[in-house]
Amino acid sequence: MVLKTFGWSFAVTALGLVAAVLYGGWEAFGIVAILSILEISLSFDNAVVNAGILKKMNAFWQKIFLTIGVLIAVFGMRLVFPIVIVAISAKIGPIEAVELAVRDQDMYKQLVTDAHPSIAAFGGMFLLMIFLDFVFEDRDIKWLAWLERPLAKLGKIDMLSACIALIVLVITSMTFAVNAHQHGGTHVDKAQTVLISGVLGLITYMIVGGLSGYFENKLEEEEEHEHELEEAAKKSGKPVSAVAMAGKAAFFMFLYLEVLDASFSFDGVIGAFAITSDIVIMAIGLGVGAMYVRSLTVYLVRQGTLDDYVYLEHGAHYAIGALAVILLVTIQYEINEVITGLVGVVLIGWSFWSSVRRNKRLELEGSTADA
Protein backbone atom coordinates (compact mmCIF):
# COMPACT_ATOMS: atom_id res chain seq x y z
CA MET A 1 0.00 0.00 0.00
CA VAL A 2 2.79 2.42 0.97
CA LEU A 3 4.90 1.61 -2.10
CA LYS A 4 1.87 1.90 -4.39
CA THR A 5 0.91 5.30 -2.99
CA PHE A 6 4.40 6.76 -2.58
CA GLY A 7 6.01 5.00 -5.56
CA TRP A 8 5.99 8.08 -7.79
CA SER A 9 7.31 10.23 -4.96
CA PHE A 10 10.25 7.87 -4.42
CA ALA A 11 10.95 7.86 -8.16
CA VAL A 12 10.79 11.67 -8.41
CA THR A 13 13.07 11.94 -5.36
CA ALA A 14 15.70 9.73 -7.00
CA LEU A 15 15.49 11.62 -10.30
CA GLY A 16 15.56 14.98 -8.51
CA LEU A 17 18.64 14.15 -6.46
CA VAL A 18 20.48 12.80 -9.51
CA ALA A 19 19.53 15.93 -11.48
CA ALA A 20 20.77 18.09 -8.60
CA VAL A 21 24.16 16.35 -8.55
CA LEU A 22 24.50 16.69 -12.33
CA TYR A 23 23.47 20.34 -12.20
CA GLY A 24 25.41 21.64 -9.20
CA GLY A 25 27.33 18.81 -7.56
CA TRP A 26 26.94 17.52 -4.02
CA GLU A 27 26.23 20.97 -2.63
CA ALA A 28 23.12 21.14 -4.83
CA PHE A 29 22.25 17.61 -3.63
CA GLY A 30 22.25 18.80 -0.02
CA ILE A 31 20.21 21.94 -0.77
CA VAL A 32 17.56 19.93 -2.67
CA ALA A 33 17.27 17.52 0.27
CA ILE A 34 16.83 20.42 2.72
CA LEU A 35 14.24 22.12 0.51
CA SER A 36 12.29 18.87 0.17
CA ILE A 37 12.11 18.47 3.96
CA LEU A 38 11.16 22.16 4.31
CA GLU A 39 8.28 21.77 1.86
CA ILE A 40 6.97 18.59 3.52
CA SER A 41 7.10 20.08 7.03
CA LEU A 42 5.39 23.31 5.93
CA SER A 43 2.72 21.51 3.92
CA PHE A 44 1.75 18.56 6.13
CA ASP A 45 -1.37 20.43 7.23
CA ASN A 46 -2.10 20.98 3.54
CA ALA A 47 -2.19 17.21 3.02
CA VAL A 48 -4.67 16.69 5.86
CA VAL A 49 -7.03 19.40 4.58
CA ASN A 50 -6.68 18.17 1.00
CA ALA A 51 -7.56 14.65 2.13
CA GLY A 52 -10.81 15.92 3.63
CA ILE A 53 -11.79 17.28 0.21
CA LEU A 54 -10.28 14.53 -1.94
CA LYS A 55 -12.19 11.76 -0.18
CA LYS A 56 -15.39 13.21 -1.68
CA MET A 57 -14.05 12.63 -5.20
CA ASN A 58 -14.16 9.39 -7.17
CA ALA A 59 -11.08 7.41 -8.26
CA PHE A 60 -10.91 9.22 -11.62
CA TRP A 61 -10.60 12.68 -10.07
CA GLN A 62 -8.14 11.40 -7.50
CA LYS A 63 -5.94 10.31 -10.42
CA ILE A 64 -6.37 13.75 -12.02
CA PHE A 65 -5.26 15.30 -8.73
CA LEU A 66 -2.13 13.12 -8.77
CA THR A 67 -1.26 13.77 -12.43
CA ILE A 68 -2.43 17.12 -13.78
CA GLY A 69 -2.61 18.47 -10.24
CA VAL A 70 1.02 17.56 -9.62
CA LEU A 71 2.10 19.30 -12.83
CA ILE A 72 0.28 22.45 -11.69
CA ALA A 73 1.74 22.21 -8.19
CA VAL A 74 5.33 21.41 -9.18
CA PHE A 75 5.81 23.37 -12.39
CA GLY A 76 3.15 26.01 -11.87
CA MET A 77 3.71 27.10 -8.28
CA ARG A 78 7.32 26.01 -7.69
CA LEU A 79 8.84 27.09 -11.03
CA VAL A 80 6.54 29.43 -12.95
CA PHE A 81 5.11 31.30 -9.94
CA PRO A 82 8.42 32.86 -8.75
CA ILE A 83 9.14 33.96 -12.33
CA VAL A 84 5.68 35.53 -12.67
CA ILE A 85 6.25 37.38 -9.40
CA VAL A 86 9.49 38.89 -10.72
CA ALA A 87 7.92 39.72 -14.10
CA ILE A 88 5.04 41.60 -12.47
CA SER A 89 7.03 43.37 -9.73
CA ALA A 90 9.88 44.39 -12.08
CA LYS A 91 7.46 45.14 -14.95
CA ILE A 92 9.41 42.97 -17.40
CA GLY A 93 8.45 40.12 -19.71
CA PRO A 94 8.46 36.44 -18.62
CA ILE A 95 11.45 35.63 -20.85
CA GLU A 96 13.43 38.50 -19.34
CA ALA A 97 12.48 37.26 -15.88
CA VAL A 98 13.83 33.79 -16.71
CA GLU A 99 17.06 35.33 -18.02
CA LEU A 100 17.34 37.37 -14.83
CA ALA A 101 16.80 34.24 -12.70
CA VAL A 102 19.70 32.53 -14.49
CA ARG A 103 22.00 35.54 -14.97
CA ASP A 104 21.57 37.65 -11.82
CA GLN A 105 20.26 35.51 -8.98
CA ASP A 106 20.82 38.18 -6.31
CA MET A 107 18.64 40.70 -8.17
CA TYR A 108 16.05 37.98 -8.82
CA LYS A 109 15.94 37.15 -5.10
CA GLN A 110 15.58 40.84 -4.22
CA LEU A 111 12.64 41.30 -6.59
CA VAL A 112 10.83 38.30 -5.12
CA THR A 113 11.49 39.63 -1.61
CA ASP A 114 10.07 43.02 -2.63
CA ALA A 115 6.92 41.29 -3.89
CA HIS A 116 6.49 39.35 -0.61
CA PRO A 117 3.97 41.77 1.01
CA SER A 118 1.42 41.35 -1.79
CA ILE A 119 1.99 37.57 -1.93
CA ALA A 120 1.60 37.22 1.84
CA ALA A 121 -1.56 39.37 1.85
CA PHE A 122 -3.20 37.28 -0.89
CA GLY A 123 -2.26 33.91 0.61
CA GLY A 124 -2.89 35.05 4.19
CA MET A 125 -6.43 36.19 3.44
CA PHE A 126 -7.28 33.04 1.48
CA LEU A 127 -6.06 30.79 4.31
CA LEU A 128 -7.67 32.97 7.00
CA MET A 129 -11.07 32.57 5.32
CA ILE A 130 -10.63 28.77 5.28
CA PHE A 131 -9.86 28.80 9.00
CA LEU A 132 -12.69 31.18 9.95
CA ASP A 133 -15.33 29.29 7.95
CA PHE A 134 -14.20 26.08 9.66
CA VAL A 135 -14.29 27.35 13.28
CA PHE A 136 -17.59 29.21 12.80
CA GLU A 137 -19.37 26.07 11.55
CA ASP A 138 -21.31 24.05 14.10
CA ARG A 139 -19.90 20.50 14.06
CA ASP A 140 -21.02 17.31 15.78
CA ILE A 141 -17.44 16.47 16.72
CA LYS A 142 -15.57 19.21 18.59
CA TRP A 143 -11.90 19.09 19.51
CA LEU A 144 -11.42 22.18 21.71
CA ALA A 145 -15.05 22.32 22.83
CA TRP A 146 -14.52 25.27 25.20
CA LEU A 147 -13.50 27.37 22.18
CA GLU A 148 -15.46 25.80 19.34
CA ARG A 149 -18.91 25.93 21.00
CA PRO A 150 -19.03 29.75 21.39
CA LEU A 151 -17.45 30.22 17.95
CA ALA A 152 -20.12 28.00 16.39
CA LYS A 153 -22.80 30.20 17.99
CA LEU A 154 -21.13 33.32 16.60
CA GLY A 155 -20.98 31.63 13.22
CA LYS A 156 -24.77 31.93 12.91
CA ILE A 157 -24.21 35.62 12.07
CA ASP A 158 -24.18 35.97 8.27
CA MET A 159 -20.93 37.04 6.59
CA LEU A 160 -19.05 37.13 9.91
CA SER A 161 -15.98 35.39 8.44
CA ALA A 162 -15.66 37.94 5.63
CA CYS A 163 -16.14 40.88 8.03
CA ILE A 164 -13.44 39.65 10.41
CA ALA A 165 -11.06 38.91 7.52
CA LEU A 166 -11.55 42.40 6.08
CA ILE A 167 -10.99 44.01 9.50
CA VAL A 168 -7.75 42.02 9.88
CA LEU A 169 -6.68 43.10 6.38
CA VAL A 170 -7.37 46.80 7.05
CA ILE A 171 -5.44 46.67 10.34
CA THR A 172 -2.56 44.86 8.63
CA SER A 173 -2.29 47.35 5.76
CA MET A 174 -2.61 50.37 8.09
CA THR A 175 0.07 48.99 10.42
CA PHE A 176 2.31 48.37 7.43
CA ALA A 177 1.79 51.94 6.21
CA VAL A 178 2.44 53.50 9.64
CA ASN A 179 5.60 51.47 10.25
CA ALA A 180 6.87 52.22 6.75
CA HIS A 181 6.26 55.93 7.28
CA GLN A 182 8.16 55.87 10.57
CA HIS A 183 11.12 54.26 8.81
CA GLY A 184 11.38 56.77 6.02
CA GLY A 185 8.25 56.08 4.00
CA THR A 186 9.93 53.85 1.43
CA HIS A 187 7.10 51.31 1.44
CA VAL A 188 4.08 53.51 2.12
CA ASP A 189 2.84 53.03 -1.44
CA LYS A 190 2.92 49.25 -0.93
CA ALA A 191 0.27 49.47 1.79
CA GLN A 192 -2.29 49.98 -0.96
CA THR A 193 -0.85 46.98 -2.81
CA VAL A 194 -1.21 44.88 0.34
CA LEU A 195 -4.85 45.96 0.68
CA ILE A 196 -5.67 45.16 -2.95
CA SER A 197 -3.83 41.81 -2.85
CA GLY A 198 -5.70 40.83 0.33
CA VAL A 199 -9.06 41.73 -1.20
CA LEU A 200 -8.16 39.66 -4.28
CA GLY A 201 -7.34 36.72 -2.00
CA LEU A 202 -10.75 37.10 -0.35
CA ILE A 203 -12.52 37.32 -3.72
CA THR A 204 -10.66 34.25 -5.00
CA TYR A 205 -11.74 32.27 -1.94
CA MET A 206 -15.36 33.32 -2.34
CA ILE A 207 -15.51 32.52 -6.05
CA VAL A 208 -13.70 29.17 -6.00
CA GLY A 209 -15.06 28.06 -2.62
CA GLY A 210 -18.57 29.19 -3.53
CA LEU A 211 -18.61 27.31 -6.81
CA SER A 212 -17.10 24.24 -5.17
CA GLY A 213 -19.71 24.30 -2.39
CA TYR A 214 -22.55 24.87 -4.84
CA PHE A 215 -21.70 21.90 -7.02
CA GLU A 216 -20.88 19.75 -3.99
CA ASN A 217 -24.39 20.40 -2.65
CA LYS A 218 -25.81 19.59 -6.06
CA LEU A 219 -23.87 16.35 -6.08
CA GLU A 220 -25.24 15.39 -2.67
CA GLU A 221 -28.77 16.10 -3.88
CA GLU A 222 -28.15 13.87 -6.87
CA GLU A 223 -26.85 11.07 -4.66
CA GLU A 224 -29.96 11.24 -2.45
CA HIS A 225 -32.12 10.60 -5.49
CA GLU A 226 -29.69 8.20 -7.13
CA HIS A 227 -32.10 5.31 -7.53
CA GLU A 228 -34.82 7.50 -9.01
CA LEU A 229 -32.36 9.03 -11.45
CA GLU A 230 -31.09 5.63 -12.55
CA GLU A 231 -34.62 4.46 -13.30
CA ALA A 232 -35.40 7.65 -15.20
CA ALA A 233 -32.11 7.38 -17.10
CA LYS A 234 -32.83 3.81 -18.15
CA LYS A 235 -36.25 4.78 -19.51
CA SER A 236 -34.99 7.85 -21.34
CA GLY A 237 -31.72 6.29 -22.45
CA LYS A 238 -29.77 9.36 -21.30
CA PRO A 239 -27.65 8.52 -18.24
CA VAL A 240 -25.33 11.50 -18.91
CA SER A 241 -27.00 14.15 -16.72
CA ALA A 242 -26.08 12.66 -13.35
CA VAL A 243 -22.51 11.97 -14.49
CA ALA A 244 -22.17 15.51 -15.80
CA MET A 245 -23.28 16.94 -12.47
CA ALA A 246 -20.75 14.80 -10.64
CA GLY A 247 -18.11 15.96 -13.11
CA LYS A 248 -18.86 19.64 -12.44
CA ALA A 249 -18.77 19.11 -8.70
CA ALA A 250 -15.48 17.24 -8.89
CA PHE A 251 -13.99 19.81 -11.27
CA PHE A 252 -14.69 22.75 -8.96
CA MET A 253 -13.49 20.81 -5.93
CA PHE A 254 -10.32 20.07 -7.92
CA LEU A 255 -10.00 23.78 -8.74
CA TYR A 256 -10.50 24.62 -5.07
CA LEU A 257 -7.75 22.13 -4.15
CA GLU A 258 -5.32 23.75 -6.60
CA VAL A 259 -5.95 27.27 -5.27
CA LEU A 260 -5.63 25.92 -1.72
CA ASP A 261 -2.33 24.25 -2.60
CA ALA A 262 -1.12 27.48 -4.20
CA SER A 263 -1.88 29.41 -1.02
CA PHE A 264 -0.05 26.84 1.08
CA SER A 265 2.97 26.96 -1.21
CA PHE A 266 3.53 30.72 -0.80
CA ASP A 267 5.47 30.34 2.44
CA GLY A 268 7.49 27.44 1.03
CA VAL A 269 8.48 29.37 -2.11
CA ILE A 270 9.37 32.51 -0.18
CA GLY A 271 11.17 30.51 2.52
CA ALA A 272 13.21 28.69 -0.12
CA PHE A 273 14.89 31.98 -1.06
CA ALA A 274 16.47 32.00 2.41
CA ILE A 275 18.29 28.81 1.39
CA THR A 276 19.01 29.35 -2.31
CA SER A 277 18.23 31.81 -5.09
CA ASP A 278 18.97 29.27 -7.84
CA ILE A 279 15.60 28.77 -9.55
CA VAL A 280 16.51 25.30 -10.87
CA ILE A 281 17.58 23.88 -7.49
CA MET A 282 14.57 25.53 -5.87
CA ALA A 283 12.14 23.97 -8.34
CA ILE A 284 13.67 20.50 -7.89
CA GLY A 285 13.66 20.65 -4.08
CA LEU A 286 10.17 22.09 -3.67
CA GLY A 287 8.88 19.83 -6.46
CA VAL A 288 10.09 16.70 -4.66
CA GLY A 289 8.45 17.91 -1.45
CA ALA A 290 5.21 18.66 -3.28
CA MET A 291 5.10 15.09 -4.61
CA TYR A 292 5.21 13.70 -1.07
CA VAL A 293 2.44 16.04 0.03
CA ARG A 294 0.28 14.75 -2.83
CA SER A 295 1.03 11.11 -2.04
CA LEU A 296 0.39 11.69 1.66
CA THR A 297 -2.98 13.22 0.79
CA VAL A 298 -4.03 10.11 -1.17
CA TYR A 299 -2.64 7.83 1.56
CA LEU A 300 -4.77 9.55 4.22
CA VAL A 301 -7.85 9.12 2.00
CA ARG A 302 -7.28 5.44 1.17
CA GLN A 303 -6.41 4.47 4.73
CA GLY A 304 -9.45 6.29 6.12
CA THR A 305 -7.16 8.08 8.56
CA LEU A 306 -9.42 11.11 8.89
CA ASP A 307 -12.33 8.84 9.88
CA ASP A 308 -10.22 7.02 12.46
CA TYR A 309 -8.52 10.11 13.90
CA VAL A 310 -11.38 12.60 13.92
CA TYR A 311 -9.48 15.58 15.36
CA LEU A 312 -6.81 15.60 12.62
CA GLU A 313 -8.90 17.85 10.42
CA HIS A 314 -9.39 20.25 13.32
CA GLY A 315 -5.65 20.38 13.98
CA ALA A 316 -4.92 21.03 10.32
CA HIS A 317 -7.38 23.93 10.18
CA TYR A 318 -5.91 25.47 13.32
CA ALA A 319 -2.51 25.14 11.62
CA ILE A 320 -4.02 26.95 8.62
CA GLY A 321 -5.17 29.75 10.90
CA ALA A 322 -1.69 29.99 12.42
CA LEU A 323 -0.10 30.04 8.95
CA ALA A 324 -2.50 32.78 7.82
CA VAL A 325 -1.51 34.94 10.79
CA ILE A 326 2.19 34.21 10.20
CA LEU A 327 1.90 35.21 6.53
CA LEU A 328 0.21 38.50 7.46
CA VAL A 329 2.81 39.21 10.16
CA THR A 330 5.67 38.55 7.70
CA ILE A 331 4.44 41.48 5.62
CA GLN A 332 6.21 43.65 8.19
CA TYR A 333 8.35 41.30 10.29
CA GLU A 334 10.59 38.36 9.45
CA ILE A 335 9.69 34.97 10.94
CA ASN A 336 11.98 31.96 10.64
CA GLU A 337 10.61 29.14 8.46
CA VAL A 338 11.47 26.63 11.20
CA ILE A 339 8.89 28.31 13.46
CA THR A 340 6.30 28.23 10.68
CA GLY A 341 6.85 24.52 10.13
CA LEU A 342 6.92 23.63 13.84
CA VAL A 343 3.60 25.40 14.56
CA GLY A 344 1.82 23.20 12.02
CA VAL A 345 3.53 20.01 13.18
CA VAL A 346 2.76 20.70 16.86
CA LEU A 347 -0.94 21.45 16.23
CA ILE A 348 -1.44 18.38 14.03
CA GLY A 349 0.56 16.19 16.44
CA TRP A 350 -1.60 17.44 19.33
CA SER A 351 -4.82 16.72 17.41
CA PHE A 352 -3.55 13.22 16.51
CA TRP A 353 -2.73 12.49 20.15
CA SER A 354 -6.18 13.76 21.18
CA SER A 355 -7.76 11.47 18.57
CA VAL A 356 -5.85 8.45 19.90
CA ARG A 357 -6.99 9.23 23.45
CA ARG A 358 -10.60 9.60 22.23
CA ASN A 359 -10.45 6.23 20.44
CA LYS A 360 -9.07 4.52 23.55
CA ARG A 361 -11.77 6.09 25.71
CA LEU A 362 -14.55 4.97 23.34
CA GLU A 363 -13.05 1.48 23.15
CA LEU A 364 -12.94 1.28 26.94
CA GLU A 365 -16.53 2.48 27.24
CA GLY A 366 -17.61 -0.06 24.64
CA SER A 367 -15.92 -2.95 26.42
CA THR A 368 -17.42 -1.82 29.75
CA ALA A 369 -20.91 -1.71 28.19
CA ASP A 370 -20.46 -5.22 26.76
CA ALA A 371 -19.41 -6.52 30.15
N, C-alpha and C positions, 0 to 999 in steps of 0.2 A: 504493500500500500504506500509506504513512504517513498520507495524508489520510483513507483509509478507516478506519484504526485510531484516529487521533487527532481525527477530525472532530467527534465529540461534545464532546471536551475543548476544542477551539477555540471551538465554539459556546457552551459553558457559560462559558468565559473572557470572551467578548464580552458575554454577558448579565450576568455577574457584575460586570464593570467598569462597565457602564452603570448597573446597579442601585446600585452603590457611589456613583457620581457623583450620581445622583438622590437617594440617601438622605443622604449627608454631604458632597457636594462633592468637590473634587479631593484634599483631604486623605484622605478615605475611599478614593479611588481608589488613592493611594499605599500606604496601609496594607494594602488587599486584595492588591495586587501583591506586597508584602513577605511577607505571610502565605502566599500561594500558593507562593512560592519556598521559604519555610521548610518547608512541608509536603512539598514534592517532595524537598528535600535530606535531610530526616529520614526519609523513607519509601522512598528508592530501594532500600534493602536489602529492604524489604517486597515490592516489586515482583518482585525476583529470586526470593525464597522462594515467593511466590504463584505465579510462573510454573512452578516445579518441581512444584507441586501441580495447577495448572490444566491442564497439558499431559496429565494423566491423564484429564481429563474430555472428553466429546464436545462437539460444537458447540452443542447445546441448552443444556447447563449452563454453557458459556462465556458464552452470551447472558444466562442468568439472573444470572451473576456481574456482568455489565456493566449490568444493568437493576435488578433487585431488590437486588442486592448494593450497587450505587451508592447507592440510596435509603437503605439501612441505614447505609452508611459516611458519607454526607454529612449526612443529616438525623438519623440515630440517634446517631452518635458525635460529630459536630461541632456539633450544635444541641441535641438532647435530652439527651445525656450530661452536659454542664456544668450543665444545669438540674436533672437528677436528683441530681447531686453536692450542689448547694446545698440541695435539698429534704431530702435525708437528713441532711446535716451540721447544718443549721439546724433540723431537725425541723419543717418547714413543708410545706404542700401544694404540688403542682406549679404550680398557678395562681399562688399567692403567690410562688413562686420566679421565675416569668416576670415578674410585676409588679416584683419586686425587681431583676431584671436590667435592666429598662427604666428604673425609677425611681431606684434607688440603685446605680450601677455600682461604686462604690468598696467598698461593703459586700458586693456580689455577688462581686467579685474576692477580697476577704478570706476569704469563706467557702470559695471554691474552693481558695485557698491553704492554708487550715486542713485541708482534706480531702486535700491532696496526699500525706501519708505513707501513708494507706491505699490510695490509687490507685497510688502507686509500688510498694508492696509487692505488690499484686495483679498488676500488669503485669510487674514485675520478675521475679517467680517464674514466671509463665507463659512469658516469653521465655527465662529461664534454663534451664527444662526443655527447651525446643526446642533450645537450644545444646548442652546436655549430652548429650541423646539423639543428636544429630548426631555429636559428636566421639567418643562412646563406641562408635559403630557401625563395624564393620570394612568398609572400602570398597575396591573394586578400584583406584580412582583416588584418590591422596592428593596434596594440595597441599603442606602442610608435613609431609613424611614423618617428620622427626626428632621431631615432636610427636605426630602422628596415629597412628603405629604403636604406641607404648606406651599411648596412651589407648584404642586399640581393644582391646588385651589386657586392660586394666583393665575395659573395658566388658562383658567376659564374666561379671563378678560381677553377680548379679541385684539389681535395685532400687538400683544404685549412684547413678544420676542423682537419684532421689528422696531418698536419704540425704544426698547432698552439698547438694542444694537446701534441705533442712530444716535442715541445720547452718548454712548461710549465712543462712537466715531467723532462726534463733535468735540467732546472733551479731549480726545487724543490729538486731533488736528490743532485745536486751540493751544494745548500744552506745547506741541511741537513748534507752533508759531512764536509763542512767548519765549521759549527757551532759545530758539534761533535768534530772535531779536536781541536777547540779552548777551548773546555771544557774537554780535556783530551783524546780525541780519542776513547772513549769507544764504540761509535756507528758508527765509520767510515765504518766498514765492512757492516753495514746495508744499507748504501747508495746504494750499488749495488743491494741489495734485493729490495729496493724501486723502483729502475729503472726497474728491471725485472718484479716486480709485476704490475707496471704501464703499461708496454708493454703488459703484459698478459691481463690486463683490456681492453686495446685498441683492441687487437686481438679478444677477446671475443665479444666485441661490433660489430666488423666488420663481424665476422662469423655469429652470431645469427641475428643481424640486417640485414645483407645482404641476408641471406636465407629468413627471414621474408618478406623483401621488394620484393624479387624475386617472391615468391609464392603469395604475395598480388597482384602484378601486373598481374600475370597469372590469378588470380581469377577475377580481373576486366575485363581482356580480355574475359574470359569465359562468364561473365555476359553480356557483350556487344553483344555477339552472342548467347545469351540464347535461343532465339526462334529457330534459325537454328539448334542448338545442340539438342533441344528437338525433332524436326522433324526427324533429323538424327538418334537419339536414338530410336525413335519409329519404324523406318523402320528396323534398325539393331537388335533391341531387346536388346541392351546393353546400358542402361542408367547409367552405373557405372562410366564412365570416367570423366564426369563433377563433380560428387559427390566426386570422389577420389581427384580431383584437389582442390576442396573446402576444403577437409579434410587436405591436405598437407599445404595449406595456413593457415588454422586455427591452425594446430599443431605448425607451426613455429612461428606464432604470439603468441600462448600460451607459447611456449618456451621463446620467447623474453620477455613476461610479467614476467615470473618467474625469469629470470636473472635480469630484471629491479627491481623487488621486492627485490631480494637478495641485490642488490647494495644500495637500499634505506634503508634496514634493518641494514646495517653496523653500522651507527651512533647510531641507537637505541640499538643494542646489546652492543656496546662499552660503550655507555652512561649509560646503566643499571648497569654496574659494579661500577659506582659512587654511586649507591644506595644500591646494595646488591651483594654479591659474591656467594649467594646460588643459584645453578643452577636450582633447582626445582622451587623456587619462581620466578626466572627470566623467566623461560619458561612459567609459568602460566600467569604472568603479561603481557609479550610481546605477548603471544599467544592470550590473550583476546583482546588486542589492534589491533592485526593483523586481527582478525575476523571483527572488526568494519570497518577497512580500506577496506576489501573485500566487505562488505555489502554496504558501501558508494559508492564504485566503481559501483556496479550494480544499485544502486539507481540513480546515476547521469545519467547512460545510459538509464534506463527505463523512467525517467522523462524528458529526452531530455534537461537536464540542459545545456550541452555544446552548444547545438544549440541556446538556448535562451540567454545565457550569453557568448557571443563569445570570450571575452577576458580572460576567465578563464583558457583556455589552455595556453595562453601566460604567464599569471601569474605563472602557475605551472612550466613551463619550465624555467622561470627566477629564480624561487625558486630552481630548479634543479641545475642551474648554480651556484647559491649562495652556495648550499650544496656541490657541487663539490669543489669549492674553499675552503670552510671551512674544508672539509676532508683533502685536501692537506696541508692546514696550520697546522692542528692538528698533522701532522707528526712530527713537531718540537715544536709547541706551543699548550698549552691547551686552549680550548674554552668551556665555559659553555654550557651545553645542552639546557638551557633556551633560550640562544641567537640563537642557531641553529633552535629551534622550532619557535621562534618569527619571524625570518626572513621569513620563509616560509608562516606563517600565515599572516604577513603584506602584502607580495607581492600578495598573492591570494586574500586577502580582498580588496586590491587596485584594482586589475583587475576585481573583482566582482562589486565594486562600479562604475568603469568605464563602465562596461557592462550595468548596470542599467541606467546610465546617457545616454548612447547611445540609449537604447531602448526607453527612454522617448523622446529623441530628434527626433527619427524616427517616433514615434507615433504622436508627435506634427506636424511634417512636413506632415505626411499623412493626419491628420485632416484638416490642412490648405489647402492642395491640394484639398480635397473633397469639402471644402467650396468655 
